């Protein structure tokens, strides 16, 4: 399952992805945020990543930048996702070089 967040930041979207949404996600969910860092409740994300080790997150934006070096969320996300995402990234690189479709592409017609 892919949860893709791309929306502006308003009071109604602040922490749009929090405890209830993360709880509703499958254990193997991939959550992507390329919009605004404050859409994600990082405390809830940290809890979800610990509770669901197969869950992946891609954060192109952070609630505050630069991200605090000692923040536990980043340490958990890096520990859990680097090992599991590296093979996928390498596979997609090989497919890209061969002109083949990439794995797990977001298709707007599915939303």
Rosetta blueprint (number, residue, H / E / L):
1 X L
2 X E
3 X E
4 X E
5 X E
6 X L
7 X L
8 X L
9 X L
10 X L
11 X L
12 X L
13 X L
14 X L
15 X L
16 X L
17 X E
18 X L
19 X H
20 X H
21 X H
22 X H
23 X H
24 X H
25 X L
26 X L
27 X L
28 X L
29 X L
30 X E
31 X E
32 X E
33 X E
34 X L
35 X L
36 X L
37 X H
38 X H
39 X H
40 X E
41 X L
42 X H
43 X H
44 X H
45 X H
46 X H
47 X H
48 X H
49 X H
50 X H
51 X H
52 X L
53 X L
54 X L
55 X L
56 X E
57 X E
58 X E
59 X E
60 X L
61 X L
62 X L
63 X L
64 X L
65 X L
66 X L
67 X L
68 X L
69 X L
70 X L
71 X L
72 X H
73 X H
74 X H
75 X H
76 X H
77 X H
78 X H
79 X H
80 X H
81 X H
82 X H
83 X H
84 X H
85 X H
86 X H
87 X H
88 X H
89 X H
90 X H
91 X H
92 X H
93 X H
94 X H
95 X H
96 X H
97 X H
98 X L
99 X L
100 X L
101 X L
102 X L
103 X L
104 X L
105 X L
106 X L
107 X L
108 X H
109 X H
110 X H
111 X L
